[in-house]
Amino acid sequence: MTKQDDGGLAYPQPYTQMTGEDHGMTLLDYFAGQALVALGNWAPRAPGAAIEKWPEPAELKRLRAEWAYEQAAAMLKARAVTSQERHSP
């Protein structure tokens, strides 16, 4: 199983300040958090569906979290492509 690209640390610190294995939030986590902020009060549901047919609150949270990480992964992918374009002759 390969590790998903997490973009590295969101707030890198000099090596001398790092201790242990956990160095904080990854860029993937940061982007997912920003996607949730942009999401606001959006709730995934079928167009025109009555509010009674919305998923239960726990399911909404799961759907929102999945959506946020999908957006974050797309941001990392776009960032890599943009970075390659900037550095190519």
C-alpha positions as CSV (number, residue, x, y, z in Angstrom):
1,M,0.0,0.0,0.0
2,T,1.4,3.4,-1.0
3,K,1.2,6.4,1.3
4,Q,-1.0,9.2,-0.1
5,D,0.8,12.5,-0.9
6,D,0.0,14.8,2.0
7,G,1.9,17.7,0.7
8,G,4.3,17.8,3.6
9,L,4.0,20.0,6.7
10,A,1.6,23.0,6.5
11,Y,3.9,25.0,8.8
12,P,7.4,23.7,8.5
13,Q,9.8,24.3,11.3
14,P,13.6,24.2,11.3
15,Y,14.8,20.7,12.0
16,T,16.2,21.7,15.4
17,Q,12.7,22.5,16.6
18,M,11.2,19.1,15.6
19,T,11.0,16.3,18.1
20,G,9.4,12.9,17.8
21,E,7.6,11.6,14.7
22,D,4.5,13.9,14.8
23,H,5.4,17.3,13.4
24,G,1.9,18.7,13.2
25,M,-0.6,19.3,10.5
26,T,0.1,18.3,6.9
27,L,-0.7,20.5,3.9
28,L,-3.5,18.0,3.0
29,D,-5.1,18.6,6.4
30,Y,-4.7,22.3,6.1
31,F,-6.3,22.3,2.6
32,A,-9.2,20.1,3.9
33,G,-9.8,22.5,6.7
34,Q,-9.9,25.4,4.3
35,A,-12.4,23.5,2.1
36,L,-14.7,23.0,5.1
37,V,-14.6,26.7,5.8
38,A,-15.5,27.4,2.2
39,L,-18.2,24.8,2.5
40,G,-20.1,26.8,5.1
41,N,-23.5,25.4,5.8
42,W,-23.8,23.3,2.6
43,A,-25.4,19.9,3.2
44,P,-25.1,17.2,0.5
45,R,-28.5,16.0,-0.6
46,A,-30.3,15.3,-3.8
47,P,-31.6,18.4,-5.6
48,G,-35.2,19.1,-4.7
49,A,-35.2,16.5,-1.8
50,A,-37.3,17.4,1.2
51,I,-35.3,18.1,4.4
52,E,-36.7,14.9,5.9
53,K,-34.7,12.9,3.4
54,W,-31.3,14.5,4.3
55,P,-28.8,12.1,5.8
56,E,-28.6,11.9,9.6
57,P,-26.2,14.4,11.2
58,A,-23.4,11.8,11.7
59,E,-23.7,10.9,8.0
60,L,-23.6,14.5,7.0
61,K,-20.4,15.0,9.0
62,R,-18.8,12.0,7.3
63,L,-19.9,13.2,3.8
64,R,-18.5,16.7,4.5
65,A,-15.2,15.3,5.8
66,E,-14.9,13.0,2.7
67,W,-15.7,15.9,0.4
68,A,-13.2,18.2,2.1
69,Y,-10.3,15.6,1.8
70,E,-11.3,15.0,-1.9
71,Q,-11.0,18.7,-2.5
72,A,-7.7,18.9,-0.6
73,A,-6.3,16.0,-2.6
74,A,-7.3,17.8,-5.8
75,M,-5.7,21.0,-4.6
76,L,-2.4,19.1,-4.0
77,K,-2.6,17.6,-7.4
78,A,-3.2,21.0,-9.0
79,R,-0.4,22.5,-7.0
80,A,2.0,19.9,-8.2
81,V,1.1,20.5,-11.8
82,T,1.3,24.2,-11.4
83,S,4.7,23.8,-9.7
84,Q,6.0,21.7,-12.6
85,E,4.8,24.2,-15.1
86,R,6.6,27.0,-13.2
87,H,9.9,25.1,-13.2
88,S,9.9,23.8,-16.7
89,P,11.7,25.7,-19.5
